[in-house]
Amino acid sequence: MVRSLHHDAHSSNDSIQPHVDRWVTEQMFEEDVRAVLQMMRPHSRERLQGWKEYRTGGAHFRVTVSWD
């Protein structure tokens, strides 16, 4: 039996793509969490500008963080 190297490489890429997509989604979520935590510091630029909430989201979630 003869296998095509091009076909095997393509199959390998197809099997890893969901893992790569998940990693990218998690990295973006972590970046959003870091942004919210940074904003919650006492003298954050956004808070000094009068912001009262921060909204973010992804494919299957929405988050709103608000403060007094």
N, C-alpha and C positions, 0 to 999 in steps of 0.2 A: 504494500500500500504506500502511495506517495502522498505526502501532505504539502500543501502550499504554505510557505513561510508567511506570506502576506495574509492568508486566511487565519493562521494561528495568532499572529500579532493582533489582528482585528478582533478576534474572539477574546483575547486577553484584555484589550482595552474596554470592550463592552462589559466584561465582568467586574472591572475595577471602577467604572464610571459612577455607579451608585455610591460607592464609598467616598470617592472624591467629592461628589455633590454634598454628601452628608457632612464631610469635613469643612467644606466652604460654608455651609449653613451654620454650623456650630461656631466657626470663627467669627462670622458676622454677628451672631447673637452675643458672643463674648465681648465683641467690640461695643455693641450697644449697652451692655451691662456696665462696662468700664466708663462709657460716656455718662450714663446716669449717675454712677457713684461719684464721678468727678464733679458733676453738676451739683451734687448735694453738699459739697464742701461749703463752709460758711461764706466765702467771698467769691464764689464762682462768677465769672463774667455774666453768664445768663441770668443768675439770680439778681445780680446788681442791676441788670437791665430790666428787671421786673417780671421775669418769667415766673409762672406759677405751676407749670406742668411741662412734662416731656413725654412725647408719644413716639413709639416705634413699633415695629411689627415685622412679620415674616410671612411666609406662604400660608401658615396655619395658626398664626397667633397674632394678637395685638396687645400692647402693653401701654398703659398710661400711668405715669408716676406724677403725683401732685403733692404740693407741700404748702404750708401756711407761711 
